[in-house]
Amino acid sequence: MKIVDLHPETWRRLLARRAQLPHALLFTGPRGIGKLALARAFAELLLCEEPSGDAACARCLACNWLAQGNHPDFRLLQPAALGEAAEEEAPEGKAEGGEGGTRKKASAQITIDQVRGLDDFLHVGAHRHGARIILVNPAEAMNRATANALLKSLEEPTPGVLFLLVSNEAARLLPTIRSRCQVVPVPLPDPALAAAWLRAEGIDDAERWLALAGGAPLRAAAIGSTEAGGDRALLDALVGELARGDRLDPLAAAAALDRIVKAEKAPAPLVRLLVWLQHWLCDLSLAQAGQPPRHFLREQAALQRLGRAADLRRLLAFSAKAIQYRAQAEQPLNSRLFLDELCIGYAAIFSRG
C-alpha cells in the first residue's frame, strides 16, 4: 500500500486539477500523515512521460532522473538539517563533533540563498517540454526574508512553473504566501486504512501506535519501529518514569532521560518527549474523570492508579506549564536542567503538601 492510498479523496481532487493547474498549491494538515509523499507523487505524475493511469510509470527517463534526484525540471527546497530525516519531521539542527573540531551545524531553515538560487531555473525553459516543479518542504521553515523572496515568484508567476508547498503549520506562513496558493487540505487518514498501511510496513500493534501518534501513520511507524534510532527507547524510558507517579525520584529520572536524549540521532528528541508528556497528562486528566485513555492505551491501569493519587489543581497547573515547556524545547538549552525542572514539576502533581 502506497501513502497516496491513505488519502484517496485528496488524490482524486489532485488528479482533477491536472487539466488546469494553478501556479501554486499548498498542502496543509497535521504532521506525519504523508503530505510530502502526496505532493511528491503528484510531481512525479506531472513529470512522467509515460504515465500509467493515475500514477507515474517509474520506468521512463523522467522518472529515473527524478528517483536519482537530478531531474532538470524539478527542484526541492528544504532545510539542510532535514537531510535524510523522517518525512515531514523538520529537525531543530545541532552541531556535531568531528575529528579535530566541531562541524558547523546544518541550518534548520530554508535559506534566502536557496530561494535566490531558483532564478536560473525560473527563467530557463523546460528541458523535457513539460512542467517545471518546485517543492518546498516544510514551508514554515522559511524566515520572513526568505518568504518575501519566494513571494516575488508567487506574485509574478512564471508560465509553466508549479510551486508545491508542504506545511505542518500553515498559520505560521505569511498571509501573503497563503493567499497566493490554492490550499490542498490533507486530513488524517481513515484509521482502518492507516492500520492496514502500518501492518503492510511490518509494524505490529498498529492501533496502539496510531493512538500515540494522534492518528498520523508516519509518526506511528516511527514510534512503533524496533529499528535502531527509532523513537521506542525514548518513549519507553519516559513512560517508565511517568508511571512511577508518587514514587518518582525526579533527579534520577531526569538523569536517565537526559542520557537517552543525548544519545538520540533522530532530530528534536526533547520536542518529541514533550509531545508525549502532553499526551500522558491528557490521559491522566481523563483517568481522573473516570474516562478511558485516548493515547496510552496499554497503560490504562497505571493511569487509573495515578489518577486517584494526583491532585487535580496541580495536574491542571502542570498541564498548562507543559505548553510553555513545549515551546522551550525548540530552543537551544541545557537538556539536563530542563529535564530536572520538568520531572520535579511532574512529581509535585502527586504531592499533598
N, C-alpha and C positions, 0 to 999 in steps of 0.2 A: 504493500500500500504506500502510495506517494503522499507527501504532505498536501498536495493540492486536492487529494481525495477527502481530506478532512474539511474542506471548505467548498463543497460542490456548488452552492448557490452563488458565492462570491466569484468563483471561477466562471460560472455561466455568465455572470454580468460582465466580467472582464472580456470574455470572448465576444460578447455583443458589441463591445466598444471598438473592435478591430476595424470596423467599416469606417469609423470617423473618430480617429484618435485626437484627444486634446494635446496640448504641449506639455502638460504635467499632471501626474497622478500622485496622490498622497495616500499611502497605505497606513491606516491607523488601527490600533487595537492593543490589548494587553501584551505584555512581554511574554515571549516563549510560545506563541501559538502558530508560528510558521509564516509570518508576514513576509519576511525576507525571501523564503523559499517560493512563496506565491509570486512575488514581484520578479524574482529571477526566472521562474518558469515562464512567466508572461514575456519577459525579454527574450528568452530562448525561442519561444514560439514565433515572435515577430522577426527574429533574425534568421530563423531556419529557412533554408532554400528548398527543402522538400518536406514540408510538414505532413505528418501522418494524422489526419483527422484534427483533433483539437489539442495536439501535443507536438513538440519538436521531434524530428526523426532520430536525433542523436547519432546520425551517420554521415550527414553531408559535411562538406568542408567548413561551412559556417559553424555548425555545432561542434566540430572538432576544435576549431580555433577557440570557441567560447569555453569549452571544457578545459583547454590548456591555459586560459587566461590571457590570450593575445589576439582576440578578435579586434580588427581595426575600427569597427563601428560601435564598440562598447567600452564604456568607462565606468569604473567603480570608485566612488568616493567614500572612504570610511577612515576612522582614526587609525593611526599606525599601531596603536596599542591593541587594537582589536585582533589583528593577526589571524591566527587560526582558532580563536576562542569560540565558544559555543555560539550558535546562531542567535542574533538579536541580543546578545549579552554585551553591552558596552562596558569595557573594563575601566577602572579608575586610573590604571597605569602606575607603575612603580619602578624605581631604579633597581637594576640588577647588578650584582657584583660580578666582576670577571677577573681573570688573572691580571694582576698588576694594576688594578684600579676599579672604578665604578663606571659602568657604561651610562651614557645619557639615557634617561628614561624616555620611553616612547610616548608620544602625545596621545592623550585621551580625547582629543578634539580633532575635528576636520579643520584643517588649517586654511587660511586665506590663500596661501601659495598653491594648494591643491585646486582650489576653485579657479585661480588665475591661470593655472596650467591647462585649463579647458579651452583657452582662446583658440588655439590652432585647430582643435577638434571641432569646435563650433563653426569655424569659418572655412572648413575644407569639406568638399562634398563627400558623400558616402562612397566607400570603397567597393561595396557589393551592390550598389544601386537599390538599397532598401532603407530601412530606418536606421537612425543613429540614436543610441540609448545611453543615458547617464543614470546610473543607480546610486542613490545617496542613502547611506545607512550607518547609524541612525541619524535622522535629520536633526534631532535636538542636540547632536554633538557639535553643531556649529555655534561659535560665539557670534555676537552682534555684527562684528566687522565681516566675518566670513559669510554670514547670512545676507548681509547687504550686498556683498559682491555677487552672490548667487542670484539675488533678487533682480539684478540688472538683466541677467539672461532670461529670467522668467517674465520680466516686463516687456522685453523685446524679443519674443521667441524666434528662434531660427527655424525656417521651414525644414521639416524632415527630422527634427530633433525631439525626442521624447524624454522628459525627466520622470524618473520613478523614485519618489521619496518614501522612505520607510520610517515610521516614528512610533515609539512606545509611549511617548508623552507629547502628543500634538499640542497641548496647551502651552508648552514651553517654546514653541516656534513663534517667530514674529507673525503678527496678524497679517502683515502684507505678504508673507510667504504662503500662509494658509489660503488667503483669498485668491491667489493666482494658481491654485491647484484644484483639480476635481478630486474630492475625497472618496477613497475606497475603504469603507469601514469593514474591518475583518473581526467578526465576533469569535467568542470561544466556540470551539467545535463541539458537536454533539458528543456527550460523554461516552456513548456506546462506540462511536467511531474512534474517539481518542483512545479508548481502552483497547480496541482492536489493533490500532496502529502501534501502541506500545507493545502488545504481545507479539506482533509481527517483528518488532525490533528486538525481541528477546528479553523484554522487561517483565518479570513476574510480579504478581500482586499489583496490577495496573491501577485498580481503584484506589488503593492506599496512596500511591504516589500522586495520582491526579488530585486527590483531596488535599495533599500537602502543597501541591503546585497551583491550587486555585483553579483547576481545570485546564491548565496550559500544558499540552502534551510534551513540548520540548523541554520545559522545566521539569516535568515529571520524569522524563527519560534521564536527565542529568542527575536527579536525586536518586532514582531507582537503580542506576547503573552501578555495578560492582567493580568496574574497571578502576585502576589506579588513577588518581587525580579527579575522581568524581566528588559528589557532594556528601556521600554517605558518612565518611569519617567525621566530618564536622557536624552533621546533623545528629548522628548517634551520640556524639560526645555532649552536645548541647542538651538533648532530651534526657540523657542520663543525669546531668547535673540539675536540670529544672525539676525532674521528678522527685528529687530529694526533698524539695519543699522546706519544711521547718528543720530538716536535718542537714541542710546545705551549709557547707563551710565556704563562705563567699570568696576568700582569698585563694584557697586551694582550687576551687572551681575556676576562678579567673586564670590561674596559672596553667591549668590543664587545657583550657580553651585557647589560651594565647599560644601555646606550643603548636596546636593544630593550625591555628590561623597563620602563623609564621611559616609553617611547612606547606601551606596550600599553594599550588601552582596556578589554579584557576583564578580568574580575576575577582576582585572585590569580595573576599571572604567575609569581612565584617558586615557588609551590606546584606549578604545572604543570611548571615546569622541573625541580624536584626529583623528581617522579614519573618523568619521562623519564630523568633521570640514573640512578635506581634500576633502571629497565628496562635501560638500557645496561650497567650494572655486572652485572646478572644475565646478560645475553647474553655479556659479556666472560668471566665465570666459566664459562659453558657452552663458549665457544670454547677456553678453556684445557683443558677436559676432552675436547676433540675433538667436541663436540656442536653441532648447528645452532642458530641463534638462535631465540628464542621471540617477540621483539618487533620487532627491527630486521632485517627480512627482506632488504631491499635492501643492507644494509651488512655482509653476511656476510663478504665478502673482507677488508674493513677490520678487522672484529672478529677474524678469524683471525690477521691480521698482528699486531694489538695483543696478542692472547692470548699469542703467542710472546714478546713483548717485556716483558710485565707480570711483576712479582714477585707470586707468589700470596699470600704473607703480607701484603704491603702492600695488595693488592687486597681481601682479606677484611677487613682493618682499616678501609679506607676505606668499604667497603660498610656496615659497622656504624656508622661515623660518619655516613653519609648518612641513617640513620634519625633521628639527632639533628637533622641539618640540615633534614629534612622537617618536624619539629615546630617548629623555629625559624622557618621560612619563613612560618608562620601568624601570627607576632607582628610588631609594628612594629619595623623595624630599618633600618640603613643598608645598602641593597642593594649598593652598590659594595664595601664592606668584607666583606660576606657572600660575594659572588662571588669576591673576591680569595682569601679563605681556602679556598673550595671548589675553585677552579682550581689553587691551589698544592697542595692535598691530592691532587687527581687526577693532577697531573704527577708527584707523588712515587711513584705506583704503578710508574712506568717507570724510576725511579732505582735504580741498583745500588750507590749509595754507602752 
